[in-house]
Each structure stands twice: as C-alpha cells, then as structure tokens.
C-alpha cells in the first residue's frame, strides 16, 4: 500500500487544458441556449421578421445609392448581434448568480475564465447564425448580390463587433438581479438601436439624435458594416474600431468591479 501511494505521489500532475475546458463549456452553453426558445427563437426571428417586413415587403426604394434590401442587412445584422450578445451574457449571468450557480463554478476546479469565455463563444455562434440567415434571406428573396469576399467581410465585421456587447452583457449581468435583467437589457438595447440608426437611416434622424448616435457603440458597428456594402457615412474606419475597443474595456471594468463585489459578499 505504501509502495502504491509512493508511486502515485511521484506521478506528474497534468495541467488542465484550458482550450479543451473552454470548448466543452461553450458546447454545453450553446446547447442550453438552443433549448431555450425565449432566447434561440427570439434572437433569430425578430431581425428576420423586421427584414421581411421593411426590406422585402415594403422595401422597394433606395437609401442613398443602394437598395433597401441591401442597406437593411448591416442595419438588422447589428441589431441581431446586439440582441444575441446582450441576452446571451447578461440574462444568463444574472440568473446564475441569483441561483448560486456561479458560486458552485467558482468552487469547482474549472478555471472561472472558461465560464465567461463560454458565454462569449455561444453569443458569437448565435450572432453568426443570425447574420448568415439575414444574408441568405436577402440573397434568396430580396435580389441582393454580395460577392463571396464582401459577404465574408460583412459577416466577420458584425460577428467581431458583437464582442463589445458581450462585455456590456457581462457588466449588466453582474449589476442586475435575475428578475430585473431582461428589463435592464431592453432599457439599453432598444433605445440604442433606434438612436444609432438601425431602425431608421441615420441621415433621417433628428439632429439631436444624430449627435447622441456618435457616442453609441451600435452606431460605430453599423458604420463599419455599412462601409462593407458601400453605404457608410465616410470618415476613418479606425475611429469606429477604437471606439468599440474603448467601450469594451469600460464594460469589462464594470464587470470586474461587480465580480470583486460578489467575491467580497460571498466571502
């Protein structure tokens, strides 16, 4: 027995494979959200429904020099990734904090960063599905013609642009209660979408709303996406990326403060 214990004691300890842990956690996070119709169906249906109504049924005009069916793909694509990211991170985090599930995760051997990365990866997957579905709908029924490189660039821009909203969701998830989280999300999600020009073209917004839009992250992401299809407002694209990066850091800072507060409260 002593020999066996000694032999076991001399075995080298294996370091946990963080990538494998994150991948498995993301897989189950994705399956969990896929089985929640309130999340999986709503995040996909609402952008597609708006696109069908305002793009395919009523959209026979042009905005600037491009057709409405093309213009609304970046607009509702931004709207879609916002919803997938905010509800995927904030609502889930707030609910699991309230149930004490986050304390269980913290007490387990799993690196806590894998828990947060899984939520971000899940949001990126749903964002990809949402934007891809919008492009397929536009190309199939709206007469939209996007080259493979343009479509890939538009998809990549919007999916990458969902990361700031994942960070925002983490911040909201740490500050909101399980019952208030959906209301708090909508308090940011819907007004920002309107003021950023996602429901009405930016140039048609009242002047004071246009000034508000310049400080909103959805405006900067939508301008990056509009630029891909030739409908941007002009100006250097680096400014939009820098604004989104700064917003991400601020939201991560808010989430960190909330995380530290929870740790102190739970001992």
ZANUDO-519724 format. One record per residue (C-alpha): x, y, z; residue number from 0. Coordinates in nm, 2 decimals, always signed. Each point is the difference from the previous one (the first is absolute). Layout:
# ZANUDO-519724
X, Y, Z, NUM
...
END
This chain:
# ZANUDO-519724
+0.00, +0.00, +0.00, 0
+0.28, +0.24, +0.09, 1
+0.18, -0.09, -0.33, 2
-0.32, +0.07, -0.19, 3
-0.05, +0.34, +0.18, 4
+0.36, +0.09, -0.07, 5
-0.03, -0.09, -0.36, 6
-0.32, +0.21, -0.03, 7
+0.17, +0.29, +0.17, 8
+0.28, +0.00, -0.25, 9
-0.23, +0.02, -0.30, 10
+0.03, +0.33, -0.18, 11
-0.30, +0.23, +0.04, 12
-0.17, +0.08, -0.33, 13
-0.08, +0.36, -0.06, 14
-0.37, +0.06, -0.10, 15
-0.04, +0.06, -0.37, 16
-0.17, +0.34, +0.01, 17
-0.10, -0.01, -0.37, 18
-0.17, -0.34, +0.04, 19
-0.18, +0.12, +0.31, 20
-0.12, +0.32, -0.17, 21
-0.11, -0.20, -0.31, 22
-0.20, -0.25, +0.21, 23
-0.16, +0.28, +0.22, 24
-0.09, +0.20, -0.32, 25
-0.15, -0.31, -0.15, 26
-0.24, -0.06, +0.29, 27
-0.07, +0.38, +0.03, 28
-0.10, -0.01, -0.37, 29
-0.22, -0.30, +0.05, 30
-0.17, +0.15, +0.30, 31
-0.09, +0.32, -0.18, 32
-0.10, -0.19, -0.31, 33
-0.26, -0.18, +0.22, 34
-0.14, +0.33, +0.13, 35
-0.25, +0.12, -0.26, 36
-0.02, +0.34, +0.17, 37
+0.36, +0.06, -0.09, 38
+0.08, -0.21, -0.31, 39
-0.33, +0.07, -0.19, 40
-0.04, +0.37, +0.10, 41
+0.36, +0.10, -0.09, 42
-0.04, -0.15, -0.34, 43
-0.36, +0.07, -0.08, 44
-0.02, +0.37, +0.08, 45
+0.28, +0.12, -0.23, 46
-0.13, -0.22, -0.28, 47
-0.36, +0.11, +0.06, 48
+0.10, +0.37, -0.02, 49
+0.21, -0.07, -0.32, 50
-0.30, -0.18, -0.16, 51
-0.24, +0.28, +0.09, 52
+0.22, +0.31, -0.08, 53
+0.24, -0.15, -0.25, 54
-0.20, -0.25, -0.21, 55
-0.36, +0.11, +0.04, 56
+0.03, +0.38, +0.03, 57
+0.36, +0.06, -0.12, 58
-0.02, +0.09, -0.37, 59
+0.19, +0.32, +0.04, 60
+0.37, +0.09, +0.01, 61
+0.18, +0.16, +0.29, 62
+0.29, +0.21, -0.13, 63
+0.13, -0.20, -0.30, 64
-0.09, -0.35, +0.11, 65
-0.33, -0.19, +0.03, 66
-0.18, -0.04, +0.33, 67
+0.04, -0.38, -0.01, 68
+0.38, +0.05, +0.01, 69
+0.00, +0.29, +0.24, 70
-0.20, -0.18, +0.26, 71
+0.23, -0.30, +0.02, 72
+0.27, +0.19, +0.19, 73
-0.26, +0.19, +0.20, 74
-0.20, -0.30, +0.12, 75
+0.33, -0.20, +0.02, 76
+0.12, +0.24, +0.26, 77
-0.34, -0.02, +0.18, 78
+0.03, -0.38, -0.01, 79
+0.35, -0.03, +0.15, 80
-0.09, +0.25, +0.27, 81
-0.30, -0.21, +0.11, 82
+0.19, -0.33, -0.02, 83
+0.29, +0.14, +0.20, 84
-0.19, +0.20, +0.27, 85
-0.26, -0.26, +0.07, 86
+0.24, -0.29, -0.03, 87
+0.24, +0.14, +0.26, 88
-0.19, +0.24, +0.23, 89
-0.32, -0.20, +0.05, 90
+0.18, -0.33, +0.05, 91
+0.26, +0.15, +0.24, 92
-0.25, +0.18, +0.21, 93
-0.22, -0.31, +0.03, 94
+0.29, -0.23, +0.09, 95
+0.13, +0.25, +0.26, 96
-0.34, +0.01, +0.16, 97
-0.02, -0.38, +0.01, 98
+0.35, -0.03, +0.15, 99
+0.12, -0.19, -0.30, 100
+0.29, +0.24, -0.04, 101
+0.12, -0.09, +0.35, 102
+0.00, -0.36, -0.09, 103
+0.20, +0.07, -0.31, 104
+0.25, +0.20, +0.21, 105
+0.04, -0.28, +0.25, 106
+0.06, -0.26, -0.28, 107
+0.34, -0.08, -0.15, 108
-0.11, +0.16, -0.33, 109
+0.17, +0.33, -0.08, 110
-0.26, +0.27, +0.05, 111
+0.11, +0.17, -0.32, 112
-0.13, -0.30, -0.19, 113
-0.35, +0.08, +0.12, 114
+0.01, +0.35, -0.14, 115
+0.17, -0.10, -0.32, 116
-0.27, -0.26, -0.06, 117
-0.27, +0.27, +0.01, 118
+0.19, +0.22, -0.24, 119
+0.07, -0.29, -0.24, 120
-0.37, -0.10, +0.02, 121
-0.10, +0.36, -0.08, 122
+0.24, +0.00, -0.30, 123
-0.15, -0.32, -0.13, 124
-0.36, +0.14, +0.02, 125
+0.12, +0.33, -0.16, 126
+0.15, -0.19, -0.29, 127
-0.33, -0.19, -0.05, 128
-0.20, +0.31, +0.02, 129
+0.21, +0.20, -0.25, 130
+0.03, -0.30, -0.23, 131
-0.38, -0.05, +0.00, 132
-0.05, +0.37, -0.09, 133
+0.24, -0.02, -0.30, 134
-0.16, -0.32, -0.12, 135
-0.34, +0.15, +0.02, 136
+0.11, +0.31, -0.19, 137
+0.18, -0.19, -0.27, 138
-0.29, -0.25, -0.04, 139
-0.30, +0.23, +0.00, 140
+0.13, +0.36, -0.01, 141
+0.21, +0.00, -0.31, 142
+0.31, +0.07, +0.21, 143
+0.33, -0.07, -0.18, 144
+0.30, -0.02, +0.23, 145
+0.33, -0.14, -0.12, 146
+0.16, -0.28, +0.22, 147
+0.27, +0.24, +0.13, 148
-0.25, +0.27, +0.08, 149
-0.24, -0.24, +0.17, 150
+0.29, -0.15, +0.21, 151
+0.13, +0.35, +0.09, 152
-0.35, +0.11, +0.11, 153
-0.06, -0.32, +0.20, 154
+0.35, +0.04, +0.17, 155
-0.05, +0.36, +0.08, 156
-0.34, -0.05, +0.16, 157
+0.11, -0.31, +0.20, 158
+0.32, +0.17, +0.12, 159
-0.21, +0.31, +0.09, 160
-0.22, -0.21, +0.23, 161
+0.29, -0.03, +0.25, 162
-0.06, +0.35, +0.15, 163
-0.36, -0.09, +0.06, 164
+0.11, -0.33, +0.17, 165
+0.21, +0.21, +0.23, 166
-0.29, +0.23, +0.06, 167
-0.22, -0.30, +0.08, 168
+0.25, -0.12, +0.26, 169
-0.01, +0.34, +0.16, 170
-0.38, +0.00, +0.01, 171
-0.01, -0.36, +0.12, 172
+0.22, +0.09, +0.30, 173
-0.20, +0.31, +0.10, 174
-0.36, -0.12, -0.07, 175
-0.21, -0.25, +0.19, 176
-0.15, -0.30, -0.17, 177
-0.35, +0.16, -0.02, 178
+0.12, +0.34, -0.11, 179
+0.26, -0.12, -0.26, 180
-0.24, -0.02, -0.31, 181
-0.14, +0.34, +0.08, 182
+0.34, +0.16, +0.04, 183
+0.12, -0.16, -0.32, 184
-0.29, +0.14, -0.20, 185
+0.05, +0.34, +0.17, 186
+0.34, +0.01, -0.18, 187
-0.07, -0.22, -0.30, 188
-0.31, +0.17, -0.16, 189
+0.09, +0.37, +0.05, 190
+0.35, -0.06, -0.12, 191
-0.13, -0.18, -0.31, 192
-0.23, +0.29, -0.09, 193
+0.25, +0.28, +0.07, 194
+0.28, -0.18, -0.19, 195
-0.20, +0.00, -0.32, 196
-0.08, -0.37, -0.01, 197
-0.38, +0.04, -0.04, 198
+0.02, +0.33, -0.20, 199
+0.29, +0.11, -0.21, 200
+0.24, +0.22, +0.19, 201
-0.04, +0.29, -0.25, 202
-0.38, +0.01, +0.07, 203
+0.03, +0.02, +0.38, 204
-0.06, +0.33, +0.17, 205
+0.32, +0.21, +0.04, 206
+0.02, -0.04, +0.38, 207
-0.04, -0.38, -0.04, 208
+0.29, -0.01, -0.25, 209
+0.22, +0.17, +0.25, 210
-0.09, -0.27, +0.26, 211
+0.07, -0.27, -0.25, 212
+0.36, +0.10, -0.03, 213
+0.07, -0.13, +0.36, 214
-0.19, -0.32, -0.04, 215
+0.18, -0.33, -0.08, 216
-0.28, -0.13, -0.23, 217
+0.05, +0.30, -0.22, 218
+0.37, -0.07, -0.04, 219
-0.05, -0.37, -0.07, 220
-0.27, +0.08, -0.25, 221
+0.22, +0.25, -0.18, 222
+0.27, -0.27, -0.03, 223
-0.26, -0.24, -0.15, 224
-0.15, +0.27, -0.23, 225
+0.35, +0.08, -0.13, 226
+0.03, -0.36, -0.12, 227
-0.30, +0.04, -0.23, 228
+0.08, +0.35, -0.10, 229
-0.25, +0.19, +0.22, 230
+0.23, +0.14, +0.27, 231
-0.01, +0.36, +0.11, 232
+0.36, +0.05, -0.08, 233
+0.29, +0.07, +0.23, 234
+0.28, -0.22, +0.12, 235
-0.11, -0.35, +0.10, 236
+0.27, -0.01, +0.26, 237
-0.20, +0.24, +0.21, 238
-0.29, -0.24, +0.01, 239
+0.22, -0.29, +0.11, 240
+0.18, +0.21, +0.26, 241
-0.34, +0.11, +0.15, 242
-0.12, -0.36, +0.02, 243
+0.33, -0.11, +0.16, 244
-0.03, +0.28, +0.26, 245
-0.36, -0.09, +0.07, 246
+0.10, -0.37, +0.05, 247
+0.27, +0.09, +0.25, 248
-0.24, +0.22, +0.20, 249
-0.27, -0.27, +0.01, 250
+0.26, -0.26, +0.11, 251
+0.11, +0.24, +0.27, 252
-0.36, +0.02, +0.12, 253
-0.03, -0.38, -0.01, 254
+0.32, -0.03, +0.20, 255
-0.13, +0.23, +0.27, 256
-0.32, -0.20, +0.02, 257
+0.21, -0.32, +0.02, 258
+0.21, +0.13, +0.29, 259
-0.31, +0.12, +0.18, 260
-0.16, -0.35, -0.03, 261
+0.32, -0.16, +0.13, 262
+0.01, +0.22, +0.31, 263
-0.37, -0.06, +0.06, 264
+0.04, -0.38, -0.02, 265
+0.32, -0.01, +0.20, 266
END
